[in-house]
Amino acid sequence: MPCMSATDNQEAIQQRVEKLTQHMAAIRRNMEKLMAENQRLREVVRLAESELRKRRDQVQHLETDLQGLQSDRFDAKARVENAIEKLDHLIAVNPNKDEQ
C-alpha cells in the first residue's frame, strides 16, 4: 500500500472539512426552517387559544341570557296561571253576574 504524501493527506483533509462544512450548513438551514415553522405554529396556537377563549366567553354570555329568559318565561307563566286561577275562582263564586 503506497504511502500518501503530505499533500495528498492535506487535500483529503481539506475535502473532508469542506464536506463537513457543507453538511453543517445544510443542518443549520434545516434547523432554521424548523425553528421558523415552530414559531409559526406557536402563533397559530396562540391565535386559536384566543379565539377559543372568545367563543367560550360568548357561550357563557348566551347561557346567562338564556337562563334569564327562561326565568322570565317561568315567571310570566306562573303569573298567567295565577290569573287564570283567580278568574276561575271568580267565575265559580259569582256564576250569575254574567246573566245580570
Backbone atoms as SQL, in Angstrom:
CREATE TABLE atoms (id INTEGER PRIMARY KEY, chain TEXT, resi INTEGER, resn TEXT, atom TEXT, x REAL, y REAL, z REAL);
INSERT INTO atoms VALUES
  (1, 'A', 1, 'MET', 'N', 0.853, -1.170, 0.000),
  (2, 'A', 1, 'MET', 'CA', 0.000, 0.000, 0.000),
  (3, 'A', 1, 'MET', 'C', 0.895, 1.227, 0.000),
  (4, 'A', 2, 'PRO', 'N', 0.775, 2.022, -1.016),
  (5, 'A', 2, 'PRO', 'CA', 1.657, 3.186, -1.082),
  (6, 'A', 2, 'PRO', 'C', 1.255, 4.236, -0.057),
  (7, 'A', 3, 'CYS', 'N', 2.218, 4.894, 0.418),
  (8, 'A', 3, 'CYS', 'CA', 2.022, 5.928, 1.419),
  (9, 'A', 3, 'CYS', 'C', 1.531, 7.198, 0.745),
  (10, 'A', 4, 'MET', 'N', 0.530, 7.820, 1.367),
  (11, 'A', 4, 'MET', 'CA', 0.020, 9.069, 0.821),
  (12, 'A', 4, 'MET', 'C', 0.994, 10.185, 1.181),
  (13, 'A', 5, 'SER', 'N', 1.211, 11.039, 0.246),
  (14, 'A', 5, 'SER', 'CA', 2.116, 12.147, 0.522),
  (15, 'A', 5, 'SER', 'C', 1.414, 13.164, 1.413),
  (16, 'A', 6, 'ALA', 'N', 2.186, 14.042, 1.950),
  (17, 'A', 6, 'ALA', 'CA', 1.643, 15.075, 2.838),
  (18, 'A', 6, 'ALA', 'C', 0.643, 15.939, 2.086),
  (19, 'A', 7, 'THR', 'N', 0.892, 16.181, 0.828),
  (20, 'A', 7, 'THR', 'CA', -0.014, 16.995, 0.019),
  (21, 'A', 7, 'THR', 'C', -1.335, 16.269, -0.181),
  (22, 'A', 8, 'ASP', 'N', -1.224, 14.947, -0.455),
  (23, 'A', 8, 'ASP', 'CA', -2.439, 14.145, -0.621),
  (24, 'A', 8, 'ASP', 'C', -3.245, 14.122, 0.680),
  (25, 'A', 9, 'ASN', 'N', -2.544, 13.939, 1.806),
  (26, 'A', 9, 'ASN', 'CA', -3.222, 13.956, 3.107),
  (27, 'A', 9, 'ASN', 'C', -3.908, 15.302, 3.362),
  (28, 'A', 10, 'GLN', 'N', -3.183, 16.351, 3.042),
  (29, 'A', 10, 'GLN', 'CA', -3.730, 17.692, 3.246),
  (30, 'A', 10, 'GLN', 'C', -4.975, 17.895, 2.378),
  (31, 'A', 11, 'GLU', 'N', -4.911, 17.417, 1.124),
  (32, 'A', 11, 'GLU', 'CA', -6.046, 17.531, 0.210),
  (33, 'A', 11, 'GLU', 'C', -7.243, 16.726, 0.716),
  (34, 'A', 12, 'ALA', 'N', -6.991, 15.518, 1.196),
  (35, 'A', 12, 'ALA', 'CA', -8.056, 14.657, 1.706),
  (36, 'A', 12, 'ALA', 'C', -8.715, 15.301, 2.926),
  (37, 'A', 13, 'ILE', 'N', -7.885, 15.839, 3.781),
  (38, 'A', 13, 'ILE', 'CA', -8.415, 16.505, 4.980),
  (39, 'A', 13, 'ILE', 'C', -9.232, 17.723, 4.565),
  (40, 'A', 14, 'GLN', 'N', -8.706, 18.490, 3.607),
  (41, 'A', 14, 'GLN', 'CA', -9.416, 19.687, 3.146),
  (42, 'A', 14, 'GLN', 'C', -10.767, 19.313, 2.527),
  (43, 'A', 15, 'GLN', 'N', -10.813, 18.228, 1.774),
  (44, 'A', 15, 'GLN', 'CA', -12.070, 17.778, 1.173),
  (45, 'A', 15, 'GLN', 'C', -13.076, 17.355, 2.257),
  (46, 'A', 16, 'ARG', 'N', -12.586, 16.642, 3.245),
  (47, 'A', 16, 'ARG', 'CA', -13.467, 16.230, 4.357),
  (48, 'A', 16, 'ARG', 'C', -13.997, 17.439, 5.119),
  (49, 'A', 17, 'VAL', 'N', -13.122, 18.397, 5.364),
  (50, 'A', 17, 'VAL', 'CA', -13.530, 19.608, 6.072),
  (51, 'A', 17, 'VAL', 'C', -14.603, 20.344, 5.252),
  (52, 'A', 18, 'GLU', 'N', -14.375, 20.405, 3.926),
  (53, 'A', 18, 'GLU', 'CA', -15.343, 21.065, 3.046),
  (54, 'A', 18, 'GLU', 'C', -16.689, 20.335, 3.081),
  (55, 'A', 19, 'LYS', 'N', -16.677, 19.001, 3.020),
  (56, 'A', 19, 'LYS', 'CA', -17.917, 18.218, 3.096),
  (57, 'A', 19, 'LYS', 'C', -18.611, 18.432, 4.436),
  (58, 'A', 20, 'LEU', 'N', -17.837, 18.409, 5.521),
  (59, 'A', 20, 'LEU', 'CA', -18.412, 18.641, 6.846),
  (60, 'A', 20, 'LEU', 'C', -19.015, 20.041, 6.942),
  (61, 'A', 21, 'THR', 'N', -18.338, 21.019, 6.360),
  (62, 'A', 21, 'THR', 'CA', -18.842, 22.384, 6.368),
  (63, 'A', 21, 'THR', 'C', -20.158, 22.458, 5.594),
  (64, 'A', 22, 'GLN', 'N', -20.223, 21.778, 4.461),
  (65, 'A', 22, 'GLN', 'CA', -21.454, 21.756, 3.666),
  (66, 'A', 22, 'GLN', 'C', -22.593, 21.081, 4.445),
  (67, 'A', 23, 'HIS', 'N', -22.262, 19.974, 5.081),
  (68, 'A', 23, 'HIS', 'CA', -23.271, 19.265, 5.871),
  (69, 'A', 23, 'HIS', 'C', -23.743, 20.117, 7.059),
  (70, 'A', 24, 'MET', 'N', -22.811, 20.783, 7.699),
  (71, 'A', 24, 'MET', 'CA', -23.178, 21.654, 8.823),
  (72, 'A', 24, 'MET', 'C', -24.078, 22.798, 8.337),
  (73, 'A', 25, 'ALA', 'N', -23.778, 23.343, 7.158),
  (74, 'A', 25, 'ALA', 'CA', -24.610, 24.409, 6.606),
  (75, 'A', 25, 'ALA', 'C', -26.016, 23.883, 6.307),
  (76, 'A', 26, 'ALA', 'N', -26.104, 22.671, 5.774),
  (77, 'A', 26, 'ALA', 'CA', -27.412, 22.067, 5.485),
  (78, 'A', 26, 'ALA', 'C', -28.180, 21.834, 6.785),
  (79, 'A', 27, 'ILE', 'N', -27.483, 21.347, 7.802),
  (80, 'A', 27, 'ILE', 'CA', -28.118, 21.123, 9.109),
  (81, 'A', 27, 'ILE', 'C', -28.615, 22.457, 9.670),
  (82, 'A', 28, 'ARG', 'N', -27.792, 23.496, 9.556),
  (83, 'A', 28, 'ARG', 'CA', -28.163, 24.813, 10.060),
  (84, 'A', 28, 'ARG', 'C', -29.414, 25.321, 9.322),
  (85, 'A', 29, 'ARG', 'N', -29.450, 25.190, 7.994),
  (86, 'A', 29, 'ARG', 'CA', -30.630, 25.628, 7.218),
  (87, 'A', 29, 'ARG', 'C', -31.872, 24.853, 7.652),
  (88, 'A', 30, 'ASN', 'N', -31.732, 23.545, 7.840),
  (89, 'A', 30, 'ASN', 'CA', -32.879, 22.740, 8.273),
  (90, 'A', 30, 'ASN', 'C', -33.350, 23.143, 9.670),
  (91, 'A', 31, 'MET', 'N', -32.408, 23.398, 10.550),
  (92, 'A', 31, 'MET', 'CA', -32.775, 23.829, 11.902),
  (93, 'A', 31, 'MET', 'C', -33.482, 25.188, 11.860),
  (94, 'A', 32, 'GLU', 'N', -32.988, 26.096, 11.027),
  (95, 'A', 32, 'GLU', 'CA', -33.633, 27.403, 10.899),
  (96, 'A', 32, 'GLU', 'C', -35.052, 27.258, 10.349),
  (97, 'A', 33, 'LYS', 'N', -35.233, 26.356, 9.373),
  (98, 'A', 33, 'LYS', 'CA', -36.579, 26.100, 8.845),
  (99, 'A', 33, 'LYS', 'C', -37.483, 25.545, 9.942),
  (100, 'A', 34, 'LEU', 'N', -36.956, 24.602, 10.713),
  (101, 'A', 34, 'LEU', 'CA', -37.747, 24.019, 11.799),
  (102, 'A', 34, 'LEU', 'C', -38.103, 25.067, 12.851),
  (103, 'A', 35, 'MET', 'N', -37.163, 25.931, 13.179),
  (104, 'A', 35, 'MET', 'CA', -37.425, 26.970, 14.168),
  (105, 'A', 35, 'MET', 'C', -38.483, 27.948, 13.650),
  (106, 'A', 36, 'ALA', 'N', -38.408, 28.299, 12.360),
  (107, 'A', 36, 'ALA', 'CA', -39.402, 29.208, 11.784),
  (108, 'A', 36, 'ALA', 'C', -40.786, 28.540, 11.782),
  (109, 'A', 37, 'GLU', 'N', -40.841, 27.270, 11.405),
  (110, 'A', 37, 'GLU', 'CA', -42.116, 26.544, 11.407),
  (111, 'A', 37, 'GLU', 'C', -42.658, 26.428, 12.825),
  (112, 'A', 38, 'ASN', 'N', -41.780, 26.161, 13.785),
  (113, 'A', 38, 'ASN', 'CA', -42.183, 26.072, 15.180),
  (114, 'A', 38, 'ASN', 'C', -42.770, 27.401, 15.657),
  (115, 'A', 39, 'GLN', 'N', -42.131, 28.496, 15.295),
  (116, 'A', 39, 'GLN', 'CA', -42.619, 29.825, 15.680),
  (117, 'A', 39, 'GLN', 'C', -43.976, 30.092, 15.041),
  (118, 'A', 40, 'ARG', 'N', -44.118, 29.716, 13.769),
  (119, 'A', 40, 'ARG', 'CA', -45.390, 29.909, 13.071),
  (120, 'A', 40, 'ARG', 'C', -46.499, 29.099, 13.747),
  (121, 'A', 41, 'LEU', 'N', -46.185, 27.857, 14.090),
  (122, 'A', 41, 'LEU', 'CA', -47.178, 27.013, 14.756),
  (123, 'A', 41, 'LEU', 'C', -47.542, 27.563, 16.136),
  (124, 'A', 42, 'ARG', 'N', -46.582, 28.099, 16.848),
  (125, 'A', 42, 'ARG', 'CA', -46.876, 28.722, 18.143),
  (126, 'A', 42, 'ARG', 'C', -47.835, 29.891, 17.979),
  (127, 'A', 43, 'GLU', 'N', -47.632, 30.678, 16.930),
  (128, 'A', 43, 'GLU', 'CA', -48.519, 31.814, 16.674),
  (129, 'A', 43, 'GLU', 'C', -49.926, 31.320, 16.326),
  (130, 'A', 44, 'VAL', 'N', -50.003, 30.263, 15.520),
  (131, 'A', 44, 'VAL', 'CA', -51.307, 29.690, 15.170),
  (132, 'A', 44, 'VAL', 'C', -52.014, 29.200, 16.434),
  (133, 'A', 45, 'VAL', 'N', -51.288, 28.532, 17.304),
  (134, 'A', 45, 'VAL', 'CA', -51.873, 28.030, 18.554),
  (135, 'A', 45, 'VAL', 'C', -52.314, 29.192, 19.439),
  (136, 'A', 46, 'ARG', 'N', -51.505, 30.235, 19.502),
  (137, 'A', 46, 'ARG', 'CA', -51.868, 31.402, 20.308),
  (138, 'A', 46, 'ARG', 'C', -53.173, 32.025, 19.789),
  (139, 'A', 47, 'LEU', 'N', -53.277, 32.175, 18.479),
  (140, 'A', 47, 'LEU', 'CA', -54.497, 32.737, 17.892),
  (141, 'A', 47, 'LEU', 'C', -55.695, 31.822, 18.134),
  (142, 'A', 48, 'ALA', 'N', -55.480, 30.517, 18.002),
  (143, 'A', 48, 'ALA', 'CA', -56.574, 29.560, 18.228),
  (144, 'A', 48, 'ALA', 'C', -57.033, 29.603, 19.682),
  (145, 'A', 49, 'GLU', 'N', -56.091, 29.690, 20.609),
  (146, 'A', 49, 'GLU', 'CA', -56.452, 29.773, 22.026),
  (147, 'A', 49, 'GLU', 'C', -57.232, 31.058, 22.308),
  (148, 'A', 50, 'SER', 'N', -56.809, 32.151, 21.694),
  (149, 'A', 50, 'SER', 'CA', -57.504, 33.427, 21.873),
  (150, 'A', 50, 'SER', 'C', -58.934, 33.327, 21.335),
  (151, 'A', 51, 'GLU', 'N', -59.083, 32.736, 20.164),
  (152, 'A', 51, 'GLU', 'CA', -60.417, 32.570, 19.576),
  (153, 'A', 51, 'GLU', 'C', -61.274, 31.650, 20.443),
  (154, 'A', 52, 'LEU', 'N', -60.665, 30.604, 20.983),
  (155, 'A', 52, 'LEU', 'CA', -61.394, 29.681, 21.847),
  (156, 'A', 52, 'LEU', 'C', -61.884, 30.390, 23.110),
  (157, 'A', 53, 'ARG', 'N', -61.034, 31.221, 23.729),
  (158, 'A', 53, 'ARG', 'CA', -61.443, 31.982, 24.910),
  (159, 'A', 53, 'ARG', 'C', -62.605, 32.919, 24.563),
  (160, 'A', 54, 'LYS', 'N', -62.494, 33.570, 23.408),
  (161, 'A', 54, 'LYS', 'CA', -63.547, 34.494, 22.970),
  (162, 'A', 54, 'LYS', 'C', -64.862, 33.737, 22.792),
  (163, 'A', 55, 'ARG', 'N', -64.805, 32.602, 22.133),
  (164, 'A', 55, 'ARG', 'CA', -66.031, 31.817, 21.907),
  (165, 'A', 55, 'ARG', 'C', -66.592, 31.280, 23.222),
  (166, 'A', 56, 'ARG', 'N', -65.714, 30.865, 24.118),
  (167, 'A', 56, 'ARG', 'CA', -66.165, 30.374, 25.422),
  (168, 'A', 56, 'ARG', 'C', -66.884, 31.477, 26.183),
  (169, 'A', 57, 'ASP', 'N', -66.334, 32.684, 26.135),
  (170, 'A', 57, 'ASP', 'CA', -66.984, 33.824, 26.789),
  (171, 'A', 57, 'ASP', 'C', -68.349, 34.111, 26.161),
  (172, 'A', 58, 'GLN', 'N', -68.414, 34.016, 24.827),
  (173, 'A', 58, 'GLN', 'CA', -69.690, 34.236, 24.148),
  (174, 'A', 58, 'GLN', 'C', -70.721, 33.189, 24.570),
  (175, 'A', 59, 'VAL', 'N', -70.293, 31.939, 24.657),
  (176, 'A', 59, 'VAL', 'CA', -71.205, 30.869, 25.061),
  (177, 'A', 59, 'VAL', 'C', -71.697, 31.103, 26.482),
  (178, 'A', 60, 'GLN', 'N', -70.797, 31.476, 27.383),
  (179, 'A', 60, 'GLN', 'CA', -71.204, 31.742, 28.761),
  (180, 'A', 60, 'GLN', 'C', -72.201, 32.897, 28.823),
  (181, 'A', 61, 'HIS', 'N', -71.950, 33.936, 28.025),
  (182, 'A', 61, 'HIS', 'CA', -72.867, 35.081, 27.987),
  (183, 'A', 61, 'HIS', 'C', -74.233, 34.644, 27.466),
  (184, 'A', 62, 'LEU', 'N', -74.240, 33.851, 26.393),
  (185, 'A', 62, 'LEU', 'CA', -75.510, 33.373, 25.832),
  (186, 'A', 62, 'LEU', 'C', -76.250, 32.465, 26.811),
  (187, 'A', 63, 'GLU', 'N', -75.492, 31.618, 27.532),
  (188, 'A', 63, 'GLU', 'CA', -76.127, 30.748, 28.525),
  (189, 'A', 63, 'GLU', 'C', -76.756, 31.573, 29.647),
  (190, 'A', 64, 'THR', 'N', -76.066, 32.621, 30.062),
  (191, 'A', 64, 'THR', 'CA', -76.614, 33.505, 31.100),
  (192, 'A', 64, 'THR', 'C', -77.884, 34.184, 30.592),
  (193, 'A', 65, 'ASP', 'N', -77.835, 34.677, 29.350),
  (194, 'A', 65, 'ASP', 'CA', -79.031, 35.297, 28.754),
  (195, 'A', 65, 'ASP', 'C', -80.178, 34.294, 28.676),
  (196, 'A', 66, 'LEU', 'N', -79.871, 33.087, 28.254),
  (197, 'A', 66, 'LEU', 'CA', -80.897, 32.057, 28.129),
  (198, 'A', 66, 'LEU', 'C', -81.526, 31.737, 29.484),
  (199, 'A', 67, 'GLN', 'N', -80.695, 31.621, 30.518),
  (200, 'A', 67, 'GLN', 'CA', -81.224, 31.355, 31.857),
  (201, 'A', 67, 'GLN', 'C', -82.141, 32.490, 32.309),
  (202, 'A', 68, 'GLY', 'N', -81.747, 33.722, 32.019),
  (203, 'A', 68, 'GLY', 'CA', -82.577, 34.869, 32.375),
  (204, 'A', 68, 'GLY', 'C', -83.908, 34.842, 31.636),
  (205, 'A', 69, 'LEU', 'N', -83.854, 34.520, 30.353),
  (206, 'A', 69, 'LEU', 'CA', -85.090, 34.445, 29.564),
  (207, 'A', 69, 'LEU', 'C', -85.987, 33.306, 30.036),
  (208, 'A', 70, 'GLN', 'N', -85.377, 32.175, 30.375),
  (209, 'A', 70, 'GLN', 'CA', -86.175, 31.050, 30.881),
  (210, 'A', 70, 'GLN', 'C', -86.823, 31.417, 32.221),
  (211, 'A', 71, 'SER', 'N', -86.078, 32.104, 33.058),
  (212, 'A', 71, 'SER', 'CA', -86.619, 32.542, 34.339),
  (213, 'A', 71, 'SER', 'C', -87.787, 33.502, 34.118),
  (214, 'A', 72, 'ASP', 'N', -87.602, 34.452, 33.201),
  (215, 'A', 72, 'ASP', 'CA', -88.688, 35.391, 32.880),
  (216, 'A', 72, 'ASP', 'C', -89.902, 34.641, 32.341),
  (217, 'A', 73, 'ARG', 'N', -89.666, 33.645, 31.507),
  (218, 'A', 73, 'ARG', 'CA', -90.764, 32.855, 30.936),
  (219, 'A', 73, 'ARG', 'C', -91.519, 32.113, 32.033),
  (220, 'A', 74, 'PHE', 'N', -90.768, 31.498, 32.962),
  (221, 'A', 74, 'PHE', 'CA', -91.420, 30.771, 34.057),
  (222, 'A', 74, 'PHE', 'C', -92.232, 31.726, 34.935),
  (223, 'A', 75, 'ASP', 'N', -91.678, 32.923, 35.191),
  (224, 'A', 75, 'ASP', 'CA', -92.407, 33.928, 35.974),
  (225, 'A', 75, 'ASP', 'C', -93.688, 34.343, 35.266),
  (226, 'A', 76, 'ALA', 'N', -93.602, 34.598, 33.968),
  (227, 'A', 76, 'ALA', 'CA', -94.785, 35.006, 33.207),
  (228, 'A', 76, 'ALA', 'C', -95.818, 33.878, 33.194),
  (229, 'A', 77, 'LYS', 'N', -95.351, 32.652, 33.024),
  (230, 'A', 77, 'LYS', 'CA', -96.269, 31.506, 33.015),
  (231, 'A', 77, 'LYS', 'C', -96.972, 31.380, 34.367),
  (232, 'A', 78, 'ALA', 'N', -96.219, 31.572, 35.441),
  (233, 'A', 78, 'ALA', 'CA', -96.803, 31.478, 36.783),
  (234, 'A', 78, 'ALA', 'C', -97.844, 32.585, 36.990),
  (235, 'A', 79, 'ARG', 'N', -97.535, 33.805, 36.511),
  (236, 'A', 79, 'ARG', 'CA', -98.498, 34.904, 36.644),
  (237, 'A', 79, 'ARG', 'C', -99.768, 34.625, 35.845),
  (238, 'A', 80, 'VAL', 'N', -99.626, 34.095, 34.640),
  (239, 'A', 80, 'VAL', 'CA', -100.793, 33.760, 33.818),
  (240, 'A', 80, 'VAL', 'C', -101.617, 32.677, 34.492),
  (241, 'A', 81, 'GLU', 'N', -100.960, 31.635, 34.994),
  (242, 'A', 81, 'GLU', 'CA', -101.682, 30.561, 35.677),
  (243, 'A', 81, 'GLU', 'C', -102.406, 31.093, 36.922),
  (244, 'A', 82, 'ASN', 'N', -101.745, 31.986, 37.656),
  (245, 'A', 82, 'ASN', 'CA', -102.363, 32.591, 38.835),
  (246, 'A', 82, 'ASN', 'C', -103.588, 33.417, 38.430),
  (247, 'A', 83, 'ALA', 'N', -103.464, 34.187, 37.363),
  (248, 'A', 83, 'ALA', 'CA', -104.596, 34.993, 36.895),
  (249, 'A', 83, 'ALA', 'C', -105.748, 34.093, 36.456),
  (250, 'A', 84, 'ILE', 'N', -105.449, 33.005, 35.773),
  (251, 'A', 84, 'ILE', 'CA', -106.492, 32.065, 35.339),
  (252, 'A', 84, 'ILE', 'C', -107.179, 31.442, 36.547),
  (253, 'A', 85, 'GLU', 'N', -106.390, 31.081, 37.550),
  (254, 'A', 85, 'GLU', 'CA', -106.977, 30.517, 38.778),
  (255, 'A', 85, 'GLU', 'C', -107.910, 31.530, 39.442),
  (256, 'A', 86, 'LYS', 'N', -107.486, 32.790, 39.505),
  (257, 'A', 86, 'LYS', 'CA', -108.332, 33.832, 40.107),
  (258, 'A', 86, 'LYS', 'C', -109.609, 34.019, 39.294),
  (259, 'A', 87, 'LEU', 'N', -109.486, 34.012, 37.974),
  (260, 'A', 87, 'LEU', 'CA', -110.672, 34.140, 37.128),
  (261, 'A', 87, 'LEU', 'C', -111.603, 32.949, 37.310),
  (262, 'A', 88, 'ASP', 'N', -111.023, 31.748, 37.358),
  (263, 'A', 88, 'ASP', 'CA', -111.831, 30.544, 37.590),
  (264, 'A', 88, 'ASP', 'C', -112.546, 30.643, 38.929),
  (265, 'A', 89, 'HIS', 'N', -111.840, 31.136, 39.930),
  (266, 'A', 89, 'HIS', 'CA', -112.427, 31.277, 41.260),
  (267, 'A', 89, 'HIS', 'C', -113.563, 32.304, 41.235),
  (268, 'A', 90, 'LEU', 'N', -113.320, 33.438, 40.574),
  (269, 'A', 90, 'LEU', 'CA', -114.365, 34.463, 40.478),
  (270, 'A', 90, 'LEU', 'C', -115.588, 33.944, 39.733),
  (271, 'A', 91, 'ILE', 'N', -115.345, 33.185, 38.673),
  (272, 'A', 91, 'ILE', 'CA', -116.462, 32.617, 37.919),
  (273, 'A', 91, 'ILE', 'C', -117.216, 31.606, 38.766),
  (274, 'A', 92, 'ALA', 'N', -116.498, 30.813, 39.546),
  (275, 'A', 92, 'ALA', 'CA', -117.137, 29.804, 40.387),
  (276, 'A', 92, 'ALA', 'C', -117.925, 30.465, 41.513),
  (277, 'A', 93, 'VAL', 'N', -117.420, 31.560, 42.078),
  (278, 'A', 93, 'VAL', 'CA', -118.086, 32.232, 43.187),
  (279, 'A', 93, 'VAL', 'C', -119.293, 33.031, 42.695),
  (280, 'A', 94, 'ASN', 'N', -119.187, 33.658, 41.574),
  (281, 'A', 94, 'ASN', 'CA', -120.253, 34.518, 41.047),
  (282, 'A', 94, 'ASN', 'C', -120.722, 34.031, 39.676),
  (283, 'A', 95, 'PRO', 'N', -121.391, 32.915, 39.602),
  (284, 'A', 95, 'PRO', 'CA', -121.786, 32.399, 38.293),
  (285, 'A', 95, 'PRO', 'C', -122.893, 33.223, 37.650),
  (286, 'A', 96, 'ASN', 'N', -123.679, 33.981, 38.400),
  (287, 'A', 96, 'ASN', 'CA', -124.851, 34.679, 37.878),
  (288, 'A', 96, 'ASN', 'C', -124.548, 36.099, 37.430),
  (289, 'A', 97, 'LYS', 'N', -123.393, 36.647, 37.688),
  (290, 'A', 97, 'LYS', 'CA', -123.101, 38.037, 37.357),
  (291, 'A', 97, 'LYS', 'C', -123.112, 38.259, 35.830),
  (292, 'A', 98, 'ASP', 'N', -122.779, 37.273, 35.048),
  (293, 'A', 98, 'ASP', 'CA', -122.812, 37.415, 33.604),
  (294, 'A', 98, 'ASP', 'C', -124.238, 37.552, 33.093),
  (295, 'A', 99, 'GLU', 'N', -125.191, 36.950, 33.793),
  (296, 'A', 99, 'GLU', 'CA', -126.584, 36.950, 33.359),
  (297, 'A', 99, 'GLU', 'C', -127.272, 38.265, 33.694),
  (298, 'A', 100, 'GLN', 'N', -126.790, 39.024, 34.618),
  (299, 'A', 100, 'GLN', 'CA', -127.472, 40.260, 35.043),
  (300, 'A', 100, 'GLN', 'C', -127.230, 41.409, 34.150);
